């Protein structure tokens, strides 16, 4: 019964794996609910500040922030890649990286170089493998990202844009749709004039600033950039937990199917061994 022993060992191994994937599925489900709550709570504020910037794009402010300027002749393109710190979440990161590669190839075909910010271990490893100039990174994000660390990580890229060294800044992340669907998104962060803003009521907006226009606009534009980046990160975290829960559920189901198949093979092997022993006993008795 050496073969039967090997099969029993395999069954035990797969059962242990099934216990692990089931536990990871339950943990991901718990984290997913909390991540979705944080993501949904931040969406109204994010949408409101995007609307305000949309109004600015339709106005003629007496002061223009550098983030509103275009630099078509700049030698570089900036990218912010948001990923997970850990794996076991299906093709979540791969889908985003595919968009990143497309954008990098498009920029390089125009003679542009890439300056990048990596958010998450997977993004850092990916950008390092393809030999991209990484200005900064923010890893070990955890389920509750710290805005201070996030803002500090994107600051070098913003400084480069203010100096006119970047044509555009793109942010790549997974947008949470529902538990089963997470869409990879490529969004233009800067310049603000290239952002697709919907015209509201078909008229231009204008403002009276108090005390100074540059103080209010500087603070508002910077808050907009930080808010959009933070929203991208919390969307990606919610997508990560959803994708991990689905992946671990699929792994648990597959482990159960493998166990059933191994048990069937074991029973057939055991039955064949018993039949062989009975045949040998009958043959021996007949010989006597």
Secondary structure as UniProt FT lines:
FT   HELIX           2..57
FT   HELIX           66..68
FT   TURN            72..73
FT   STRAND          76..82
FT   TURN            90..91
FT   HELIX           92..109
FT   TURN            110..111
FT   STRAND          113..119
FT   HELIX           121..129
FT   TURN            130..131
FT   STRAND          133..138
FT   HELIX           147..162
FT   TURN            163..164
FT   STRAND          166..178
FT   TURN            179..180
FT   STRAND          181..190
FT   HELIX           192..194
FT   TURN            201..202
FT   HELIX           213..287
//
